[in-house]
Amino acid sequence: MKLTKVYKFTGKLSAISYQLSAISYQLSDISYQLSAISYQISAISYQLSAISYQLSAISYQRLAHAKRTAFE
């Protein structure tokens, strides 16, 4: 009788362990996806910084050109 209870309890523990493993796997998958999203956001941020730098360079070139033509 007691052995049956032990088997049932062990079975419940195994089921809980399996569920926790499944949750752990899902959380790992979510973590991986979030890391991928973070990497993509960083790449976009880098691209926007590059565009900003290029626009600043164009702005300075136009300003320099305007100053040159103003004195001519």
PDB file with SEQRES, HELIX, SHEET and CRYST1 records, atoms N, CA, C and O in Angstrom:
SEQRES   1 A   72  MET LYS LEU THR LYS VAL TYR LYS PHE THR GLY LYS LEU          
SEQRES   2 A   72  SER ALA ILE SER TYR GLN LEU SER ALA ILE SER TYR GLN          
SEQRES   3 A   72  LEU SER ASP ILE SER TYR GLN LEU SER ALA ILE SER TYR          
SEQRES   4 A   72  GLN ILE SER ALA ILE SER TYR GLN LEU SER ALA ILE SER          
SEQRES   5 A   72  TYR GLN LEU SER ALA ILE SER TYR GLN ARG LEU ALA HIS          
SEQRES   6 A   72  ALA LYS ARG THR ALA PHE GLU                                  
HELIX    1 AA1 LYS A    2  PHE A   71  1                                  70    
CRYST1    1.000    1.000    1.000  90.00  90.00  90.00 P 1           1          
ATOM      1  N   MET A   1       0.823  -1.193   0.000  1.00  0.00           N  
ATOM      2  CA  MET A   1       0.000   0.000   0.000  1.00  0.00           C  
ATOM      3  C   MET A   1       0.866   1.256   0.000  1.00  0.00           C  
ATOM      4  O   MET A   1       0.641   2.183  -0.778  1.00  0.00           O  
ATOM      5  N   LYS A   2       1.872   1.269   0.896  1.00  0.00           N  
ATOM      6  CA  LYS A   2       2.733   2.446   0.963  1.00  0.00           C  
ATOM      7  C   LYS A   2       3.575   2.572  -0.297  1.00  0.00           C  
ATOM      8  O   LYS A   2       3.873   3.681  -0.741  1.00  0.00           O  
ATOM      9  N   LEU A   3       3.955   1.446  -0.868  1.00  0.00           N  
ATOM     10  CA  LEU A   3       4.764   1.474  -2.086  1.00  0.00           C  
ATOM     11  C   LEU A   3       3.977   2.102  -3.228  1.00  0.00           C  
ATOM     12  O   LEU A   3       4.550   2.807  -4.059  1.00  0.00           O  
ATOM     13  N   THR A   4       2.683   1.857  -3.280  1.00  0.00           N  
ATOM     14  CA  THR A   4       1.830   2.457  -4.307  1.00  0.00           C  
ATOM     15  C   THR A   4       1.801   3.972  -4.154  1.00  0.00           C  
ATOM     16  O   THR A   4       1.858   4.701  -5.145  1.00  0.00           O  
ATOM     17  N   LYS A   5       1.712   4.450  -2.907  1.00  0.00           N  
ATOM     18  CA  LYS A   5       1.720   5.892  -2.657  1.00  0.00           C  
ATOM     19  C   LYS A   5       3.051   6.508  -3.079  1.00  0.00           C  
ATOM     20  O   LYS A   5       3.091   7.607  -3.633  1.00  0.00           O  
ATOM     21  N   VAL A   6       4.127   5.795  -2.813  1.00  0.00           N  
ATOM     22  CA  VAL A   6       5.450   6.286  -3.205  1.00  0.00           C  
ATOM     23  C   VAL A   6       5.528   6.388  -4.724  1.00  0.00           C  
ATOM     24  O   VAL A   6       6.040   7.374  -5.253  1.00  0.00           O  
ATOM     25  N   TYR A   7       5.027   5.379  -5.427  1.00  0.00           N  
ATOM     26  CA  TYR A   7       5.041   5.412  -6.894  1.00  0.00           C  
ATOM     27  C   TYR A   7       4.202   6.577  -7.432  1.00  0.00           C  
ATOM     28  O   TYR A   7       4.608   7.266  -8.368  1.00  0.00           O  
ATOM     29  N   LYS A   8       3.028   6.785  -6.828  1.00  0.00           N  
ATOM     30  CA  LYS A   8       2.176   7.892  -7.264  1.00  0.00           C  
ATOM     31  C   LYS A   8       2.868   9.235  -7.025  1.00  0.00           C  
ATOM     32  O   LYS A   8       2.848  10.120  -7.881  1.00  0.00           O  
ATOM     33  N   PHE A   9       3.479   9.368  -5.850  1.00  0.00           N  
ATOM     34  CA  PHE A   9       4.172  10.611  -5.515  1.00  0.00           C  
ATOM     35  C   PHE A   9       5.344  10.838  -6.466  1.00  0.00           C  
ATOM     36  O   PHE A   9       5.569  11.955  -6.932  1.00  0.00           O  
ATOM     37  N   THR A  10       6.082   9.777  -6.746  1.00  0.00           N  
ATOM     38  CA  THR A  10       7.203   9.873  -7.679  1.00  0.00           C  
ATOM     39  C   THR A  10       6.713  10.264  -9.065  1.00  0.00           C  
ATOM     40  O   THR A  10       7.349  11.059  -9.757  1.00  0.00           O  
ATOM     41  N   GLY A  11       5.587   9.705  -9.462  1.00  0.00           N  
ATOM     42  CA  GLY A  11       4.999  10.050 -10.756  1.00  0.00           C  
ATOM     43  C   GLY A  11       4.614  11.522 -10.819  1.00  0.00           C  
ATOM     44  O   GLY A  11       4.827  12.184 -11.835  1.00  0.00           O  
ATOM     45  N   LYS A  12       4.043  12.034  -9.721  1.00  0.00           N  
ATOM     46  CA  LYS A  12       3.675  13.450  -9.679  1.00  0.00           C  
ATOM     47  C   LYS A  12       4.921  14.331  -9.755  1.00  0.00           C  
ATOM     48  O   LYS A  12       4.935  15.345 -10.452  1.00  0.00           O  
ATOM     49  N   LEU A  13       5.960  13.932  -9.035  1.00  0.00           N  
ATOM     50  CA  LEU A  13       7.205  14.701  -9.076  1.00  0.00           C  
ATOM     51  C   LEU A  13       7.808  14.694 -10.477  1.00  0.00           C  
ATOM     52  O   LEU A  13       8.329  15.706 -10.946  1.00  0.00           O  
ATOM     53  N   SER A  14       7.731  13.554 -11.130  1.00  0.00           N  
ATOM     54  CA  SER A  14       8.247  13.465 -12.499  1.00  0.00           C  
ATOM     55  C   SER A  14       7.458  14.368 -13.436  1.00  0.00           C  
ATOM     56  O   SER A  14       8.035  15.021 -14.306  1.00  0.00           O  
ATOM     57  N   ALA A  15       6.146  14.407 -13.261  1.00  0.00           N  
ATOM     58  CA  ALA A  15       5.304  15.270 -14.097  1.00  0.00           C  
ATOM     59  C   ALA A  15       5.638  16.736 -13.859  1.00  0.00           C  
ATOM     60  O   ALA A  15       5.728  17.518 -14.805  1.00  0.00           O  
ATOM     61  N   ILE A  16       5.822  17.106 -12.602  1.00  0.00           N  
ATOM     62  CA  ILE A  16       6.194  18.488 -12.275  1.00  0.00           C  
ATOM     63  C   ILE A  16       7.557  18.819 -12.872  1.00  0.00           C  
ATOM     64  O   ILE A  16       7.755  19.898 -13.431  1.00  0.00           O  
ATOM     65  N   SER A  17       8.479  17.895 -12.751  1.00  0.00           N  
ATOM     66  CA  SER A  17       9.819  18.099 -13.312  1.00  0.00           C  
ATOM     67  C   SER A  17       9.751  18.290 -14.819  1.00  0.00           C  
ATOM     68  O   SER A  17      10.443  19.146 -15.370  1.00  0.00           O  
ATOM     69  N   TYR A  18       8.928  17.505 -15.481  1.00  0.00           N  
ATOM     70  CA  TYR A  18       8.763  17.624 -16.930  1.00  0.00           C  
ATOM     71  C   TYR A  18       8.174  18.984 -17.289  1.00  0.00           C  
ATOM     72  O   TYR A  18       8.629  19.631 -18.232  1.00  0.00           O  
ATOM     73  N   GLN A  19       7.161  19.416 -16.537  1.00  0.00           N  
ATOM     74  CA  GLN A  19       6.542  20.716 -16.808  1.00  0.00           C  
ATOM     75  C   GLN A  19       7.539  21.849 -16.597  1.00  0.00           C  
ATOM     76  O   GLN A  19       7.586  22.797 -17.381  1.00  0.00           O  
ATOM     77  N   LEU A  20       8.329  21.748 -15.543  1.00  0.00           N  
ATOM     78  CA  LEU A  20       9.336  22.782 -15.290  1.00  0.00           C  
ATOM     79  C   LEU A  20      10.391  22.808 -16.389  1.00  0.00           C  
ATOM     80  O   LEU A  20      10.875  23.874 -16.772  1.00  0.00           O  
ATOM     81  N   SER A  21      10.740  21.644 -16.885  1.00  0.00           N  
ATOM     82  CA  SER A  21      11.692  21.587 -17.997  1.00  0.00           C  
ATOM     83  C   SER A  21      11.108  22.245 -19.242  1.00  0.00           C  
ATOM     84  O   SER A  21      11.808  22.960 -19.959  1.00  0.00           O  
ATOM     85  N   ALA A  22       9.830  22.002 -19.494  1.00  0.00           N  
ATOM     86  CA  ALA A  22       9.165  22.618 -20.648  1.00  0.00           C  
ATOM     87  C   ALA A  22       9.124  24.133 -20.497  1.00  0.00           C  
ATOM     88  O   ALA A  22       9.368  24.860 -21.459  1.00  0.00           O  
ATOM     89  N   ILE A  23       8.819  24.611 -19.297  1.00  0.00           N  
ATOM     90  CA  ILE A  23       8.804  26.054 -19.037  1.00  0.00           C  
ATOM     91  C   ILE A  23      10.196  26.634 -19.227  1.00  0.00           C  
ATOM     92  O   ILE A  23      10.355  27.700 -19.822  1.00  0.00           O  
ATOM     93  N   SER A  24      11.194  25.939 -18.726  1.00  0.00           N  
ATOM     94  CA  SER A  24      12.578  26.390 -18.874  1.00  0.00           C  
ATOM     95  C   SER A  24      12.962  26.496 -20.340  1.00  0.00           C  
ATOM     96  O   SER A  24      13.626  27.450 -20.746  1.00  0.00           O  
ATOM     97  N   TYR A  25      12.548  25.522 -21.130  1.00  0.00           N  
ATOM     98  CA  TYR A  25      12.834  25.549 -22.566  1.00  0.00           C  
ATOM     99  C   TYR A  25      12.151  26.741 -23.225  1.00  0.00           C  
ATOM    100  O   TYR A  25      12.756  27.429 -24.047  1.00  0.00           O  
ATOM    101  N   GLN A  26      10.897  26.985 -22.868  1.00  0.00           N  
ATOM    102  CA  GLN A  26      10.166  28.117 -23.443  1.00  0.00           C  
ATOM    103  C   GLN A  26      10.819  29.441 -23.060  1.00  0.00           C  
ATOM    104  O   GLN A  26      10.932  30.345 -23.888  1.00  0.00           O  
ATOM    105  N   LEU A  27      11.246  29.551 -21.808  1.00  0.00           N  
ATOM    106  CA  LEU A  27      11.906  30.781 -21.367  1.00  0.00           C  
ATOM    107  C   LEU A  27      13.234  30.984 -22.089  1.00  0.00           C  
ATOM    108  O   LEU A  27      13.603  32.109 -22.424  1.00  0.00           O  
ATOM    109  N   SER A  28      13.941  29.894 -22.323  1.00  0.00           N  
ATOM    110  CA  SER A  28      15.193  29.998 -23.076  1.00  0.00           C  
ATOM    111  C   SER A  28      14.923  30.465 -24.496  1.00  0.00           C  
ATOM    112  O   SER A  28      15.670  31.278 -25.042  1.00  0.00           O  
ATOM    113  N   ASP A  29      13.856  29.951 -25.094  1.00  0.00           N  
ATOM    114  CA  ASP A  29      13.486  30.360 -26.449  1.00  0.00           C  
ATOM    115  C   ASP A  29      13.116  31.840 -26.483  1.00  0.00           C  
ATOM    116  O   ASP A  29      13.521  32.566 -27.392  1.00  0.00           O  
ATOM    117  N   ILE A  30      12.348  32.283 -25.493  1.00  0.00           N  
ATOM    118  CA  ILE A  30      11.975  33.701 -25.409  1.00  0.00           C  
ATOM    119  C   ILE A  30      13.222  34.559 -25.233  1.00  0.00           C  
ATOM    120  O   ILE A  30      13.354  35.609 -25.862  1.00  0.00           O  
ATOM    121  N   SER A  31      14.129  34.111 -24.384  1.00  0.00           N  
ATOM    122  CA  SER A  31      15.374  34.848 -24.160  1.00  0.00           C  
ATOM    123  C   SER A  31      16.172  34.968 -25.448  1.00  0.00           C  
ATOM    124  O   SER A  31      16.731  36.025 -25.740  1.00  0.00           O  
ATOM    125  N   TYR A  32      16.225  33.892 -26.215  1.00  0.00           N  
ATOM    126  CA  TYR A  32      16.941  33.924 -27.497  1.00  0.00           C  
ATOM    127  C   TYR A  32      16.277  34.914 -28.451  1.00  0.00           C  
ATOM    128  O   TYR A  32      16.961  35.688 -29.122  1.00  0.00           O  
ATOM    129  N   GLN A  33      14.955  34.891 -28.511  1.00  0.00           N  
ATOM    130  CA  GLN A  33      14.229  35.805 -29.398  1.00  0.00           C  
ATOM    131  C   GLN A  33      14.449  37.258 -28.986  1.00  0.00           C  
ATOM    132  O   GLN A  33      14.628  38.131 -29.835  1.00  0.00           O  
ATOM    133  N   LEU A  34      14.436  37.511 -27.672  1.00  0.00           N  
ATOM    134  CA  LEU A  34      14.672  38.874 -27.192  1.00  0.00           C  
ATOM    135  C   LEU A  34      16.091  39.333 -27.511  1.00  0.00           C  
ATOM    136  O   LEU A  34      16.314  40.501 -27.829  1.00  0.00           O  
ATOM    137  N   SER A  35      17.042  38.416 -27.424  1.00  0.00           N  
ATOM    138  CA  SER A  35      18.419  38.760 -27.783  1.00  0.00           C  
ATOM    139  C   SER A  35      18.513  39.111 -29.262  1.00  0.00           C  
ATOM    140  O   SER A  35      19.216  40.047 -29.640  1.00  0.00           O  
ATOM    141  N   ALA A  36      17.807  38.360 -30.090  1.00  0.00           N  
ATOM    142  CA  ALA A  36      17.806  38.638 -31.529  1.00  0.00           C  
ATOM    143  C   ALA A  36      17.176  40.000 -31.808  1.00  0.00           C  
ATOM    144  O   ALA A  36      17.675  40.760 -32.638  1.00  0.00           O  
ATOM    145  N   ILE A  37      16.085  40.304 -31.119  1.00  0.00           N  
ATOM    146  CA  ILE A  37      15.433  41.606 -31.285  1.00  0.00           C  
ATOM    147  C   ILE A  37      16.369  42.724 -30.832  1.00  0.00           C  
ATOM    148  O   ILE A  37      16.480  43.757 -31.491  1.00  0.00           O  
ATOM    149  N   SER A  38      17.038  42.510 -29.707  1.00  0.00           N  
ATOM    150  CA  SER A  38      17.985  43.503 -29.197  1.00  0.00           C  
ATOM    151  C   SER A  38      19.101  43.752 -30.197  1.00  0.00           C  
ATOM    152  O   SER A  38      19.519  44.892 -30.402  1.00  0.00           O  
ATOM    153  N   TYR A  39      19.581  42.686 -30.815  1.00  0.00           N  
ATOM    154  CA  TYR A  39      20.637  42.832 -31.823  1.00  0.00           C  
ATOM    155  C   TYR A  39      20.127  43.633 -33.016  1.00  0.00           C  
ATOM    156  O   TYR A  39      20.836  44.495 -33.535  1.00  0.00           O  
ATOM    157  N   GLN A  40      18.907  43.352 -33.449  1.00  0.00           N  
ATOM    158  CA  GLN A  40      18.331  44.082 -34.582  1.00  0.00           C  
ATOM    159  C   GLN A  40      18.149  45.563 -34.246  1.00  0.00           C  
ATOM    160  O   GLN A  40      18.413  46.431 -35.079  1.00  0.00           O  
ATOM    161  N   ILE A  41      17.697  45.844 -33.028  1.00  0.00           N  
ATOM    162  CA  ILE A  41      17.533  47.238 -32.610  1.00  0.00           C  
ATOM    163  C   ILE A  41      18.883  47.946 -32.587  1.00  0.00           C  
ATOM    164  O   ILE A  41      18.988  49.103 -32.995  1.00  0.00           O  
ATOM    165  N   SER A  42      19.912  47.256 -32.111  1.00  0.00           N  
ATOM    166  CA  SER A  42      21.251  47.847 -32.100  1.00  0.00           C  
ATOM    167  C   SER A  42      21.726  48.134 -33.518  1.00  0.00           C  
ATOM    168  O   SER A  42      22.336  49.173 -33.772  1.00  0.00           O  
ATOM    169  N   ALA A  43      21.450  47.224 -34.434  1.00  0.00           N  
ATOM    170  CA  ALA A  43      21.847  47.423 -35.829  1.00  0.00           C  
ATOM    171  C   ALA A  43      21.118  48.624 -36.428  1.00  0.00           C  
ATOM    172  O   ALA A  43      21.721  49.427 -37.140  1.00  0.00           O  
ATOM    173  N   ILE A  44      19.835  48.745 -36.145  1.00  0.00           N  
ATOM    174  CA  ILE A  44      19.056  49.887 -36.634  1.00  0.00           C  
ATOM    175  C   ILE A  44      19.605  51.181 -36.041  1.00  0.00           C  
ATOM    176  O   ILE A  44      19.747  52.182 -36.744  1.00  0.00           O  
ATOM    177  N   SER A  45      19.911  51.155 -34.747  1.00  0.00           N  
ATOM    178  CA  SER A  45      20.469  52.337 -34.090  1.00  0.00           C  
ATOM    179  C   SER A  45      21.782  52.747 -34.735  1.00  0.00           C  
ATOM    180  O   SER A  45      22.034  53.933 -34.945  1.00  0.00           O  
ATOM    181  N   TYR A  46      22.609  51.773 -35.045  1.00  0.00           N  
ATOM    182  CA  TYR A  46      23.882  52.070 -35.704  1.00  0.00           C  
ATOM    183  C   TYR A  46      23.641  52.688 -37.077  1.00  0.00           C  
ATOM    184  O   TYR A  46      24.309  53.651 -37.452  1.00  0.00           O  
ATOM    185  N   GLN A  47      22.695  52.140 -37.823  1.00  0.00           N  
ATOM    186  CA  GLN A  47      22.386  52.682 -39.150  1.00  0.00           C  
ATOM    187  C   GLN A  47      21.849  54.109 -39.054  1.00  0.00           C  
ATOM    188  O   GLN A  47      22.207  54.965 -39.864  1.00  0.00           O  
ATOM    189  N   LEU A  48      20.997  54.364 -38.072  1.00  0.00           N  
ATOM    190  CA  LEU A  48      20.466  55.716 -37.892  1.00  0.00           C  
ATOM    191  C   LEU A  48      21.570  56.694 -37.511  1.00  0.00           C  
ATOM    192  O   LEU A  48      21.558  57.847 -37.942  1.00  0.00           O  
ATOM    193  N   SER A  49      22.519  56.238 -36.707  1.00  0.00           N  
ATOM    194  CA  SER A  49      23.656  57.094 -36.356  1.00  0.00           C  
ATOM    195  C   SER A  49      24.483  57.422 -37.590  1.00  0.00           C  
ATOM    196  O   SER A  49      24.937  58.553 -37.757  1.00  0.00           O  
ATOM    197  N   ALA A  50      24.675  56.439 -38.446  1.00  0.00           N  
ATOM    198  CA  ALA A  50      25.430  56.665 -39.681  1.00  0.00           C  
ATOM    199  C   ALA A  50      24.705  57.661 -40.579  1.00  0.00           C  
ATOM    200  O   ALA A  50      25.333  58.545 -41.162  1.00  0.00           O  
ATOM    201  N   ILE A  51      23.395  57.523 -40.692  1.00  0.00           N  
ATOM    202  CA  ILE A  51      22.605  58.465 -41.495  1.00  0.00           C  
ATOM    203  C   ILE A  51      22.703  59.872 -40.902  1.00  0.00           C  
ATOM    204  O   ILE A  51      22.864  60.851 -41.631  1.00  0.00           O  
ATOM    205  N   SER A  52      22.606  59.963 -39.583  1.00  0.00           N  
ATOM    206  CA  SER A  52      22.713  61.258 -38.915  1.00  0.00           C  
ATOM    207  C   SER A  52      24.065  61.899 -39.187  1.00  0.00           C  
ATOM    208  O   SER A  52      24.152  63.102 -39.436  1.00  0.00           O  
ATOM    209  N   TYR A  53      25.108  61.099 -39.139  1.00  0.00           N  
ATOM    210  CA  TYR A  53      26.451  61.617 -39.422  1.00  0.00           C  
ATOM    211  C   TYR A  53      26.530  62.121 -40.859  1.00  0.00           C  
ATOM    212  O   TYR A  53      27.091  63.188 -41.112  1.00  0.00           O  
ATOM    213  N   GLN A  54      25.976  61.366 -41.794  1.00  0.00           N  
ATOM    214  CA  GLN A  54      25.996  61.777 -43.201  1.00  0.00           C  
ATOM    215  C   GLN A  54      25.205  63.067 -43.413  1.00  0.00           C  
ATOM    216  O   GLN A  54      25.635  63.946 -44.161  1.00  0.00           O  
ATOM    217  N   LEU A  55      24.062  63.179 -42.763  1.00  0.00           N  
ATOM    218  CA  LEU A  55      23.260  64.399 -42.889  1.00  0.00           C  
ATOM    219  C   LEU A  55      23.987  65.602 -42.292  1.00  0.00           C  
ATOM    220  O   LEU A  55      23.911  66.709 -42.826  1.00  0.00           O  
ATOM    221  N   SER A  56      24.687  65.381 -41.190  1.00  0.00           N  
ATOM    222  CA  SER A  56      25.473  66.466 -40.598  1.00  0.00           C  
ATOM    223  C   SER A  56      26.577  66.907 -41.543  1.00  0.00           C  
ATOM    224  O   SER A  56      26.833  68.102 -41.693  1.00  0.00           O  
ATOM    225  N   ALA A  57      27.229  65.945 -42.178  1.00  0.00           N  
ATOM    226  CA  ALA A  57      28.290  66.274 -43.129  1.00  0.00           C  
ATOM    227  C   ALA A  57      27.731  67.078 -44.296  1.00  0.00           C  
ATOM    228  O   ALA A  57      28.351  68.049 -44.731  1.00  0.00           O  
ATOM    229  N   ILE A  58      26.575  66.689 -44.804  1.00  0.00           N  
ATOM    230  CA  ILE A  58      25.937  67.434 -45.901  1.00  0.00           C  
ATOM    231  C   ILE A  58      25.597  68.850 -45.439  1.00  0.00           C  
ATOM    232  O   ILE A  58      25.805  69.817 -46.172  1.00  0.00           O  
ATOM    233  N   SER A  59      25.077  68.962 -44.230  1.00  0.00           N  
ATOM    234  CA  SER A  59      24.714  70.272 -43.695  1.00  0.00           C  
ATOM    235  C   SER A  59      25.936  71.177 -43.589  1.00  0.00           C  
ATOM    236  O   SER A  59      25.872  72.353 -43.945  1.00  0.00           O  
ATOM    237  N   TYR A  60      27.044  70.635 -43.103  1.00  0.00           N  
ATOM    238  CA  TYR A  60      28.270  71.435 -42.993  1.00  0.00           C  
ATOM    239  C   TYR A  60      28.790  71.833 -44.373  1.00  0.00           C  
ATOM    240  O   TYR A  60      29.281  72.947 -44.558  1.00  0.00           O  
ATOM    241  N   GLN A  61      28.682  70.928 -45.334  1.00  0.00           N  
ATOM    242  CA  GLN A  61      29.130  71.253 -46.694  1.00  0.00           C  
ATOM    243  C   GLN A  61      28.290  72.386 -47.283  1.00  0.00           C  
ATOM    244  O   GLN A  61      28.823  73.293 -47.921  1.00  0.00           O  
ATOM    245  N   ARG A  62      26.994  72.330 -47.069  1.00  0.00           N  
ATOM    246  CA  ARG A  62      26.114  73.390 -47.584  1.00  0.00           C  
ATOM    247  C   ARG A  62      26.414  74.718 -46.894  1.00  0.00           C  
ATOM    248  O   ARG A  62      26.413  75.772 -47.530  1.00  0.00           O  
ATOM    249  N   LEU A  63      26.669  74.659 -45.591  1.00  0.00           N  
ATOM    250  CA  LEU A  63      26.991  75.871 -44.851  1.00  0.00           C  
ATOM    251  C   LEU A  63      28.293  76.475 -45.359  1.00  0.00           C  
ATOM    252  O   LEU A  63      28.389  77.687 -45.549  1.00  0.00           O  
ATOM    253  N   ALA A  64      29.289  75.633 -45.577  1.00  0.00           N  
ATOM    254  CA  ALA A  64      30.574  76.110 -46.093  1.00  0.00           C  
ATOM    255  C   ALA A  64      30.397  76.700 -47.487  1.00  0.00           C  
ATOM    256  O   ALA A  64      30.994  77.728 -47.808  1.00  0.00           O  
ATOM    257  N   HIS A  65      29.590  76.062 -48.304  1.00  0.00           N  
ATOM    258  CA  HIS A  65      29.340  76.570 -49.655  1.00  0.00           C  
ATOM    259  C   HIS A  65      28.615  77.920 -49.592  1.00  0.00           C  
ATOM    260  O   HIS A  65      28.937  78.840 -50.344  1.00  0.00           O  
ATOM    261  N   ALA A  66      27.647  78.028 -48.699  1.00  0.00           N  
ATOM    262  CA  ALA A  66      26.901  79.284 -48.555  1.00  0.00           C  
ATOM    263  C   ALA A  66      27.823  80.410 -48.098  1.00  0.00           C  
ATOM    264  O   ALA A  66      27.703  81.542 -48.566  1.00  0.00           O  
ATOM    265  N   LYS A  67      28.743  80.098 -47.184  1.00  0.00           N  
ATOM    266  CA  LYS A  67      29.679  81.125 -46.714  1.00  0.00           C  
ATOM    267  C   LYS A  67      30.611  81.560 -47.841  1.00  0.00           C  
ATOM    268  O   LYS A  67      30.912  82.746 -47.981  1.00  0.00           O  
ATOM    269  N   ARG A  68      31.067  80.596 -48.644  1.00  0.00           N  
ATOM    270  CA  ARG A  68      31.965  80.930 -49.766  1.00  0.00           C  
ATOM    271  C   ARG A  68      31.255  81.816 -50.780  1.00  0.00           C  
ATOM    272  O   ARG A  68      31.810  82.812 -51.243  1.00  0.00           O  
ATOM    273  N   THR A  69      30.037  81.450 -51.116  1.00  0.00           N  
ATOM    274  CA  THR A  69      29.312  82.225 -52.134  1.00  0.00           C  
ATOM    275  C   THR A  69      28.895  83.589 -51.600  1.00  0.00           C  
ATOM    276  O   THR A  69      28.720  84.528 -52.377  1.00  0.00           O  
ATOM    277  N   ALA A  70      28.733  83.709 -50.292  1.00  0.00           N  
ATOM    278  CA  ALA A  70      28.350  84.999 -49.711  1.00  0.00           C  
ATOM    279  C   ALA A  70      29.487  86.001 -49.820  1.00  0.00           C  
ATOM    280  O   ALA A  70      29.253  87.201 -49.957  1.00  0.00           O  
ATOM    281  N   PHE A  71      30.725  85.504 -49.759  1.00  0.00           N  
ATOM    282  CA  PHE A  71      31.882  86.400 -49.826  1.00  0.00           C  
ATOM    283  C   PHE A  71      32.340  86.657 -51.253  1.00  0.00           C  
ATOM    284  O   PHE A  71      33.213  87.497 -51.473  1.00  0.00           O  
ATOM    285  N   GLU A  72      31.788  85.970 -52.205  1.00  0.00           N  
ATOM    286  CA  GLU A  72      32.227  86.159 -53.605  1.00  0.00           C  
ATOM    287  C   GLU A  72      31.486  87.277 -54.285  1.00  0.00           C  
ATOM    288  O   GLU A  72      31.736  87.560 -55.456  1.00  0.00           O  
TER     289      GLU A  72                                                      
END                                                                             
